[in-house]
């Protein structure tokens, strides 16, 4: 399944803290996000419901840096994948990708 997701460039929207709080994963340390990302599956990092879970995107990025070792290049690649998979019009998508270092 992971290979198919990567081969077909199917982007997964991932909210690590929400996934843990809702018991979709046993722990943040065991979250499949780093495995999926390193296997070439396009992913985006999201914060789900900031008011309900008392987290925001910055919290999720800090968690990914601390627990999974993601750095600036990883976050840029993740955001480029999100921009490519977005439903934005082509002009907006191209604008975002240029600012993320693609194009």
N, CA, C and O atoms as CSV, one atom per row, in Angstrom:
chain,resi,resn,atom,element,x,y,z
A,1,UNK,N,N,0.828,-1.188,0.000
A,1,UNK,CA,C,0.000,0.000,0.000
A,1,UNK,C,C,0.876,1.256,0.000
A,1,UNK,O,O,0.600,2.211,-0.727
A,2,UNK,N,N,1.929,1.249,0.818
A,2,UNK,CA,C,2.826,2.413,0.879
A,2,UNK,C,C,3.448,2.666,-0.486
A,2,UNK,O,O,3.520,3.810,-0.934
A,3,UNK,N,N,3.896,1.608,-1.149
A,3,UNK,CA,C,4.510,1.766,-2.481
A,3,UNK,C,C,3.496,2.347,-3.462
A,3,UNK,O,O,3.840,3.212,-4.268
A,4,UNK,N,N,2.258,1.881,-3.402
A,4,UNK,CA,C,1.231,2.390,-4.310
A,4,UNK,C,C,0.961,3.872,-4.048
A,4,UNK,O,O,0.841,4.658,-4.988
A,5,UNK,N,N,0.867,4.256,-2.772
A,5,UNK,CA,C,0.662,5.664,-2.434
A,5,UNK,C,C,1.791,6.525,-3.002
A,5,UNK,O,O,1.552,7.599,-3.556
A,6,UNK,N,N,3.015,6.039,-2.856
A,6,UNK,CA,C,4.166,6.784,-3.374
A,6,UNK,C,C,4.153,6.818,-4.900
A,6,UNK,O,O,4.323,7.878,-5.502
A,7,UNK,N,N,3.952,5.658,-5.523
A,7,UNK,CA,C,3.984,5.574,-6.987
A,7,UNK,C,C,2.896,6.430,-7.636
A,7,UNK,O,O,3.126,7.051,-8.674
A,8,UNK,N,N,1.725,6.460,-7.026
A,8,UNK,CA,C,0.610,7.205,-7.598
A,8,UNK,C,C,0.514,8.632,-7.055
A,8,UNK,O,O,-0.425,9.365,-7.364
A,9,UNK,N,N,1.499,9.013,-6.243
A,9,UNK,CA,C,1.587,10.360,-5.665
A,9,UNK,C,C,0.272,10.777,-5.008
A,9,UNK,O,O,-0.256,11.860,-5.259
A,10,UNK,N,N,-0.237,9.886,-4.160
A,10,UNK,CA,C,-1.466,10.156,-3.413
A,10,UNK,C,C,-1.074,10.809,-2.094
A,10,UNK,O,O,-0.463,10.177,-1.232
A,11,UNK,N,N,-1.430,12.068,-1.951
A,11,UNK,CA,C,-1.047,12.835,-0.766
A,11,UNK,C,C,-1.925,12.464,0.425
A,11,UNK,O,O,-3.150,12.405,0.315
A,12,UNK,N,N,-1.283,12.217,1.559
A,12,UNK,CA,C,-1.994,11.960,2.809
A,12,UNK,C,C,-1.880,13.189,3.698
A,12,UNK,O,O,-0.779,13.675,3.956
A,13,UNK,N,N,-3.010,13.686,4.163
A,13,UNK,CA,C,-3.026,14.782,5.129
A,13,UNK,C,C,-2.892,14.162,6.512
A,13,UNK,O,O,-3.716,13.338,6.910
A,14,UNK,N,N,-1.860,14.555,7.242
A,14,UNK,CA,C,-1.563,13.928,8.526
A,14,UNK,C,C,-1.596,14.971,9.639
A,14,UNK,O,O,-1.023,16.053,9.518
A,15,UNK,N,N,-2.271,14.624,10.708
A,15,UNK,CA,C,-2.371,15.479,11.902
A,15,UNK,C,C,-1.872,14.659,13.085
A,15,UNK,O,O,-2.675,14.038,13.781
A,16,UNK,N,N,-0.553,14.643,13.330
A,16,UNK,CA,C,0.005,13.737,14.336
A,16,UNK,C,C,-0.656,13.818,15.715
A,16,UNK,O,O,-1.029,12.789,16.278
A,17,UNK,N,N,-0.802,15.012,16.257
A,17,UNK,CA,C,-1.361,15.129,17.604
A,17,UNK,C,C,-2.801,14.648,17.641
A,17,UNK,O,O,-3.179,13.912,18.553
A,18,UNK,N,N,-3.602,15.043,16.683
A,18,UNK,CA,C,-4.979,14.584,16.613
A,18,UNK,C,C,-5.032,13.068,16.464
A,18,UNK,O,O,-5.862,12.414,17.096
A,19,UNK,N,N,-4.162,12.506,15.641
A,19,UNK,CA,C,-4.137,11.057,15.458
A,19,UNK,C,C,-3.837,10.334,16.769
A,19,UNK,O,O,-4.382,9.263,17.036
A,20,UNK,N,N,-2.977,10.922,17.570
A,20,UNK,CA,C,-2.641,10.330,18.868
A,20,UNK,C,C,-3.783,10.518,19.878
A,20,UNK,O,O,-4.165,9.573,20.567
A,21,UNK,N,N,-4.323,11.736,19.961
A,21,UNK,CA,C,-5.404,12.001,20.909
A,21,UNK,C,C,-6.627,11.136,20.612
A,21,UNK,O,O,-7.296,10.667,21.533
A,22,UNK,N,N,-6.917,10.927,19.342
A,22,UNK,CA,C,-8.082,10.113,18.968
A,22,UNK,C,C,-7.746,8.618,18.935
A,22,UNK,O,O,-8.579,7.799,18.546
A,23,UNK,N,N,-6.549,8.277,19.337
A,23,UNK,CA,C,-6.084,6.883,19.442
A,23,UNK,C,C,-6.001,6.171,18.097
A,23,UNK,O,O,-6.157,4.952,18.017
A,24,UNK,N,N,-5.755,6.937,17.051
A,24,UNK,CA,C,-5.530,6.338,15.737
A,24,UNK,C,C,-4.138,5.728,15.660
A,24,UNK,O,O,-3.881,4.833,14.855
A,25,UNK,N,N,-3.240,6.226,16.510
A,25,UNK,CA,C,-1.894,5.676,16.650
A,25,UNK,C,C,-1.634,5.460,18.136
A,25,UNK,O,O,-2.170,6.196,18.965
A,26,UNK,N,N,-0.818,4.461,18.490
A,26,UNK,CA,C,-0.597,4.168,19.920
A,26,UNK,C,C,0.196,5.253,20.655
A,26,UNK,O,O,0.021,5.448,21.858
A,27,UNK,N,N,1.065,5.954,19.930
A,27,UNK,CA,C,1.863,7.028,20.535
A,27,UNK,C,C,2.387,7.918,19.430
A,27,UNK,O,O,2.406,7.539,18.259
A,28,UNK,N,N,2.810,9.106,19.818
A,28,UNK,CA,C,3.397,10.008,18.820
A,28,UNK,C,C,4.689,9.425,18.262
A,28,UNK,O,O,4.988,9.577,17.078
A,29,UNK,N,N,5.445,8.765,19.116
A,29,UNK,CA,C,6.713,8.165,18.676
A,29,UNK,C,C,6.493,7.049,17.654
A,29,UNK,O,O,7.366,6.792,16.825
A,30,UNK,N,N,5.340,6.389,17.705
A,30,UNK,CA,C,5.051,5.292,16.785
A,30,UNK,C,C,4.220,5.726,15.579
A,30,UNK,O,O,3.761,4.888,14.803
A,31,UNK,N,N,4.030,7.017,15.424
A,31,UNK,CA,C,3.238,7.512,14.294
A,31,UNK,C,C,3.923,7.121,12.986
A,31,UNK,O,O,5.148,7.200,12.895
A,32,UNK,N,N,3.168,6.703,11.978
A,32,UNK,CA,C,3.785,6.291,10.711
A,32,UNK,C,C,4.263,7.442,9.823
A,32,UNK,O,O,4.847,7.188,8.770
A,33,UNK,N,N,4.035,8.688,10.210
A,33,UNK,CA,C,4.410,9.826,9.361
A,33,UNK,C,C,5.857,9.759,8.875
A,33,UNK,O,O,6.082,9.864,7.670
A,34,UNK,N,N,6.848,9.591,9.754
A,34,UNK,CA,C,8.224,9.599,9.220
A,34,UNK,C,C,8.481,8.448,8.247
A,34,UNK,O,O,9.203,8.616,7.264
A,35,UNK,N,N,7.899,7.292,8.513
A,35,UNK,CA,C,8.061,6.149,7.602
A,35,UNK,C,C,7.431,6.452,6.243
A,35,UNK,O,O,8.038,6.209,5.201
A,36,UNK,N,N,6.217,6.981,6.265
A,36,UNK,CA,C,5.530,7.314,5.022
A,36,UNK,C,C,6.330,8.336,4.212
A,36,UNK,O,O,6.538,8.164,3.011
A,37,UNK,N,N,6.769,9.388,4.876
A,37,UNK,CA,C,7.519,10.453,4.205
A,37,UNK,C,C,8.816,9.907,3.605
A,37,UNK,O,O,9.142,10.190,2.452
A,38,UNK,N,N,9.545,9.130,4.389
A,38,UNK,CA,C,10.833,8.601,3.906
A,38,UNK,C,C,10.653,7.545,2.820
A,38,UNK,O,O,11.578,7.268,2.057
A,39,UNK,N,N,9.451,6.953,2.753
A,39,UNK,CA,C,9.147,5.975,1.703
A,39,UNK,C,C,8.684,6.665,0.413
A,39,UNK,O,O,8.397,6.001,-0.584
A,40,UNK,N,N,8.612,8.003,0.441
A,40,UNK,CA,C,8.241,8.743,-0.762
A,40,UNK,C,C,6.763,9.025,-0.912
A,40,UNK,O,O,6.330,9.498,-1.962
A,41,UNK,N,N,5.971,8.743,0.128
A,41,UNK,CA,C,4.546,9.060,0.074
A,41,UNK,C,C,4.389,10.562,0.279
A,41,UNK,O,O,4.901,11.097,1.263
A,42,UNK,N,N,3.703,11.248,-0.610
A,42,UNK,CA,C,3.474,12.674,-0.386
A,42,UNK,C,C,2.584,12.866,0.846
A,42,UNK,O,O,1.521,12.254,0.954
A,43,UNK,N,N,3.020,13.707,1.755
A,43,UNK,CA,C,2.259,13.985,2.975
A,43,UNK,C,C,2.170,15.486,3.181
A,43,UNK,O,O,2.995,16.251,2.680
A,44,UNK,N,N,1.153,15.891,3.928
A,44,UNK,CA,C,1.089,17.266,4.406
A,44,UNK,C,C,0.867,17.188,5.910
A,44,UNK,O,O,0.198,16.280,6.402
A,45,UNK,N,N,1.426,18.134,6.624
A,45,UNK,CA,C,1.284,18.180,8.077
A,45,UNK,C,C,0.191,19.190,8.399
A,45,UNK,O,O,0.215,20.325,7.922
A,46,UNK,N,N,-0.756,18.763,9.207
A,46,UNK,CA,C,-1.913,19.589,9.539
A,46,UNK,C,C,-2.136,19.588,11.048
A,46,UNK,O,O,-1.577,18.767,11.775
A,47,UNK,N,N,-2.956,20.516,11.495
A,47,UNK,CA,C,-3.209,20.620,12.933
A,47,UNK,C,C,-4.626,20.225,13.312
A,47,UNK,O,O,-5.006,20.360,14.475
A,48,UNK,N,N,-5.407,19.747,12.374
A,48,UNK,CA,C,-6.779,19.313,12.627
A,48,UNK,C,C,-7.590,20.441,13.247
A,48,UNK,O,O,-7.746,21.479,12.604
A,49,UNK,N,N,-8.102,20.299,14.429
A,49,UNK,CA,C,-8.971,21.307,15.051
A,49,UNK,C,C,-8.206,22.030,16.161
A,49,UNK,O,O,-8.179,21.551,17.295
A,50,UNK,N,N,-7.584,23.176,15.857
A,50,UNK,CA,C,-6.737,23.862,16.842
A,50,UNK,C,C,-7.464,24.216,18.140
A,50,UNK,O,O,-6.859,24.167,19.211
A,51,UNK,N,N,-8.731,24.564,18.066
A,51,UNK,CA,C,-9.456,24.955,19.276
A,51,UNK,C,C,-9.775,23.750,20.148
A,51,UNK,O,O,-9.678,23.831,21.373
A,52,UNK,N,N,-10.147,22.656,19.546
A,52,UNK,CA,C,-10.486,21.453,20.294
A,52,UNK,C,C,-9.244,20.808,20.911
A,52,UNK,O,O,-9.263,20.400,22.072
A,53,UNK,N,N,-8.167,20.719,20.132
A,53,UNK,CA,C,-6.970,20.028,20.589
A,53,UNK,C,C,-5.925,20.951,21.204
A,53,UNK,O,O,-4.906,20.477,21.708
A,54,UNK,N,N,-6.160,22.256,21.172
A,54,UNK,CA,C,-5.241,23.244,21.736
A,54,UNK,C,C,-3.833,23.140,21.145
A,54,UNK,O,O,-2.835,23.219,21.860
A,55,UNK,N,N,-3.779,22.962,19.840
A,55,UNK,CA,C,-2.511,22.923,19.110
A,55,UNK,C,C,-2.684,23.722,17.837
A,55,UNK,O,O,-3.807,24.005,17.419
A,56,UNK,N,N,-1.574,24.085,17.221
A,56,UNK,CA,C,-1.634,24.723,15.917
A,56,UNK,C,C,-0.549,24.128,15.038
A,56,UNK,O,O,0.160,23.211,15.452
A,57,UNK,N,N,-0.421,24.641,13.841
A,57,UNK,CA,C,0.542,24.085,12.896
A,57,UNK,C,C,1.979,24.209,13.395
A,57,UNK,O,O,2.803,23.329,13.146
A,58,UNK,N,N,2.276,25.295,14.094
A,58,UNK,CA,C,3.621,25.452,14.654
A,58,UNK,C,C,3.914,24.324,15.638
A,58,UNK,O,O,5.011,23.766,15.637
A,59,UNK,N,N,2.934,23.989,16.479
A,59,UNK,CA,C,3.110,22.878,17.416
A,59,UNK,C,C,3.414,21.576,16.672
A,59,UNK,O,O,4.294,20.817,17.076
A,60,UNK,N,N,2.687,21.325,15.589
A,60,UNK,CA,C,2.904,20.092,14.828
A,60,UNK,C,C,4.290,20.073,14.173
A,60,UNK,O,O,4.952,19.036,14.144
A,61,UNK,N,N,4.722,21.222,13.650
A,61,UNK,CA,C,6.055,21.290,13.053
A,61,UNK,C,C,7.130,21.059,14.108
A,61,UNK,O,O,8.100,20.342,13.858
A,62,UNK,N,N,6.969,21.653,15.275
A,62,UNK,CA,C,7.945,21.448,16.356
A,62,UNK,C,C,7.989,19.985,16.774
A,62,UNK,O,O,9.064,19.439,17.020
A,63,UNK,N,N,6.828,19.352,16.853
A,63,UNK,CA,C,6.766,17.947,17.202
A,63,UNK,C,C,7.499,17.108,16.149
A,63,UNK,O,O,8.279,16.220,16.495
A,64,UNK,N,N,7.252,17.387,14.876
A,64,UNK,CA,C,7.899,16.638,13.795
A,64,UNK,C,C,9.414,16.843,13.793
A,64,UNK,O,O,10.170,15.922,13.482
A,65,UNK,N,N,9.839,18.021,14.131
A,65,UNK,CA,C,11.280,18.285,14.224
A,65,UNK,C,C,11.875,17.507,15.392
A,65,UNK,O,O,12.901,16.844,15.243
A,66,UNK,N,N,11.244,17.585,16.530
A,66,UNK,CA,C,11.756,16.968,17.758
A,66,UNK,C,C,11.705,15.432,17.704
A,66,UNK,O,O,12.689,14.769,18.030
A,67,UNK,N,N,10.580,14.879,17.301
A,67,UNK,CA,C,10.421,13.424,17.352
A,67,UNK,C,C,10.917,12.699,16.106
A,67,UNK,O,O,11.422,11.580,16.197
A,68,UNK,N,N,10.777,13.330,14.946
A,68,UNK,CA,C,11.081,12.637,13.696
A,68,UNK,C,C,12.321,13.166,12.994
A,68,UNK,O,O,12.731,12.639,11.960
A,69,UNK,N,N,12.916,14.213,13.562
A,69,UNK,CA,C,14.144,14.759,12.982
A,69,UNK,C,C,13.943,15.545,11.708
A,69,UNK,O,O,14.902,15.762,10.967
A,70,UNK,N,N,12.725,15.980,11.427
A,70,UNK,CA,C,12.485,16.766,10.219
A,70,UNK,C,C,13.190,18.116,10.336
A,70,UNK,O,O,13.195,18.741,11.396
A,71,UNK,N,N,13.775,18.545,9.243
A,71,UNK,CA,C,14.431,19.843,9.174
A,71,UNK,C,C,13.793,20.712,8.102
A,71,UNK,O,O,12.780,20.344,7.508
A,72,UNK,N,N,14.387,21.849,7.867
A,72,UNK,CA,C,13.825,22.818,6.927
A,72,UNK,C,C,13.623,22.216,5.537
A,72,UNK,O,O,12.601,22.475,4.901
A,73,UNK,N,N,14.563,21.430,5.064
A,73,UNK,CA,C,14.421,20.833,3.730
A,73,UNK,C,C,13.251,19.863,3.684
A,73,UNK,O,O,12.556,19.774,2.672
A,74,UNK,N,N,13.028,19.133,4.782
A,74,UNK,CA,C,11.879,18.226,4.849
A,74,UNK,C,C,10.581,19.023,4.809
A,74,UNK,O,O,9.656,18.676,4.074
A,75,UNK,N,N,10.514,20.089,5.599
A,75,UNK,CA,C,9.295,20.891,5.635
A,75,UNK,C,C,9.025,21.560,4.283
A,75,UNK,O,O,7.872,21.679,3.869
A,76,UNK,N,N,10.080,21.993,3.602
A,76,UNK,CA,C,9.892,22.561,2.264
A,76,UNK,C,C,9.356,21.509,1.298
A,76,UNK,O,O,8.436,21.778,0.525
A,77,UNK,N,N,9.936,20.309,1.346
A,77,UNK,CA,C,9.476,19.229,0.463
A,77,UNK,C,C,8.030,18.860,0.764
A,77,UNK,O,O,7.244,18.636,-0.156
A,78,UNK,N,N,7.678,18.798,2.025
A,78,UNK,CA,C,6.313,18.470,2.439
A,78,UNK,C,C,5.342,19.542,1.942
A,78,UNK,O,O,4.258,19.227,1.451
A,79,UNK,N,N,5.736,20.798,2.071
A,79,UNK,CA,C,4.856,21.876,1.624
A,79,UNK,C,C,4.765,21.955,0.102
A,79,UNK,O,O,3.725,22.338,-0.434
A,80,UNK,N,N,5.840,21.597,-0.597
A,80,UNK,CA,C,5.758,21.540,-2.061
A,80,UNK,C,C,4.781,20.448,-2.487
A,80,UNK,O,O,3.981,20.648,-3.401
A,81,UNK,N,N,4.846,19.291,-1.824
A,81,UNK,CA,C,3.915,18.202,-2.144
A,81,UNK,C,C,2.481,18.647,-1.897
A,81,UNK,O,O,1.588,18.359,-2.694
A,82,UNK,N,N,2.263,19.351,-0.791
A,82,UNK,CA,C,0.913,19.842,-0.474
A,82,UNK,C,C,0.438,20.831,-1.529
A,82,UNK,O,O,-0.719,20.786,-1.947
A,83,UNK,N,N,1.315,21.716,-1.957
A,83,UNK,CA,C,0.939,22.701,-2.980
A,83,UNK,C,C,0.614,22.011,-4.298
A,83,UNK,O,O,-0.367,22.359,-4.955
A,84,UNK,N,N,1.436,21.029,-4.690
A,84,UNK,CA,C,1.179,20.313,-5.945
A,84,UNK,C,C,-0.166,19.577,-5.907
A,84,UNK,O,O,-0.842,19.474,-6.930
A,85,UNK,N,N,-0.554,19.069,-4.738
A,85,UNK,CA,C,-1.792,18.292,-4.611
A,85,UNK,C,C,-3.012,19.158,-4.305
A,85,UNK,O,O,-4.135,18.658,-4.251
A,86,UNK,N,N,-2.792,20.440,-4.107
A,86,UNK,CA,C,-3.901,21.311,-3.703
A,86,UNK,C,C,-4.917,21.483,-4.833
A,86,UNK,O,O,-4.641,21.205,-6.000
A,87,UNK,N,N,-6.084,21.944,-4.445
A,87,UNK,CA,C,-7.128,22.243,-5.412
A,87,UNK,C,C,-7.068,23.698,-5.875
A,87,UNK,O,O,-8.002,24.193,-6.507
A,88,UNK,N,N,-5.974,24.377,-5.559
A,88,UNK,CA,C,-5.809,25.768,-5.986
A,88,UNK,C,C,-5.709,25.830,-7.513
A,88,UNK,O,O,-5.326,24.862,-8.171
A,89,UNK,N,N,-6.060,26.978,-8.043
A,89,UNK,CA,C,-5.917,27.146,-9.490
A,89,UNK,C,C,-4.426,27.124,-9.845
A,89,UNK,O,O,-3.568,27.317,-8.983
A,90,UNK,N,N,-4.143,26.892,-11.100
A,90,UNK,CA,C,-2.757,26.710,-11.557
A,90,UNK,C,C,-1.881,27.924,-11.241
A,90,UNK,O,O,-0.723,27.750,-10.862
A,91,UNK,N,N,-2.387,29.123,-11.382
A,91,UNK,CA,C,-1.612,30.328,-11.090
A,91,UNK,C,C,-1.228,30.375,-9.611
A,91,UNK,O,O,-0.077,30.658,-9.279
A,92,UNK,N,N,-2.165,30.104,-8.739
A,92,UNK,CA,C,-1.890,30.110,-7.296
A,92,UNK,C,C,-0.926,28.992,-6.925
A,92,UNK,O,O,-0.024,29.191,-6.111
A,93,UNK,N,N,-1.112,27.823,-7.517
A,93,UNK,CA,C,-0.218,26.697,-7.237
A,93,UNK,C,C,1.209,27.026,-7.662
A,93,UNK,O,O,2.158,26.774,-6.918
A,94,UNK,N,N,1.357,27.586,-8.853
A,94,UNK,CA,C,2.688,27.953,-9.365
A,94,UNK,C,C,3.328,29.011,-8.466
A,94,UNK,O,O,4.523,28.944,-8.180
A,95,UNK,N,N,2.531,29.992,-8.019
A,95,UNK,CA,C,3.017,31.049,-7.124
A,95,UNK,C,C,3.552,30.441,-5.833
A,95,UNK,O,O,4.637,30.800,-5.376
A,96,UNK,N,N,2.786,29.514,-5.242
A,96,UNK,CA,C,3.208,28.889,-3.993
A,96,UNK,C,C,4.464,28.059,-4.205
A,96,UNK,O,O,5.389,28.118,-3.394
A,97,UNK,N,N,4.509,27.293,-5.272
A,97,UNK,CA,C,5.673,26.453,-5.521
A,97,UNK,C,C,6.943,27.269,-5.759
A,97,UNK,O,O,8.026,26.869,-5.331
A,98,UNK,N,N,6.819,28.393,-6.429
A,98,UNK,CA,C,7.986,29.255,-6.634
A,98,UNK,C,C,8.531,29.740,-5.306
A,98,UNK,O,O,9.747,29.788,-5.119
A,99,UNK,N,N,7.650,30.101,-4.375
A,99,UNK,CA,C,8.090,30.574,-3.071
A,99,UNK,C,C,8.656,29.463,-2.209
A,99,UNK,O,O,9.388,29.720,-1.253
A,100,UNK,N,N,8.315,28.226,-2.550
A,100,UNK,CA,C,8.845,27.069,-1.825
A,100,UNK,C,C,10.092,26.491,-2.509
A,100,UNK,O,O,10.577,25.421,-2.141
A,101,UNK,N,N,10.593,27.209,-3.497
A,101,UNK,CA,C,11.843,26.810,-4.136
A,101,UNK,C,C,11.711,25.842,-5.283
A,101,UNK,O,O,12.690,25.196,-5.656
A,102,UNK,N,N,10.524,25.723,-5.858
A,102,UNK,CA,C,10.332,24.849,-7.012
A,102,UNK,C,C,9.896,25.685,-8.200
A,102,UNK,O,O,9.008,26.531,-8.097
A,103,UNK,N,N,10.529,25.435,-9.314
A,103,UNK,CA,C,10.071,26.134,-10.512
A,103,UNK,C,C,10.902,27.260,-10.967
A,103,UNK,O,O,10.581,27.899,-11.969
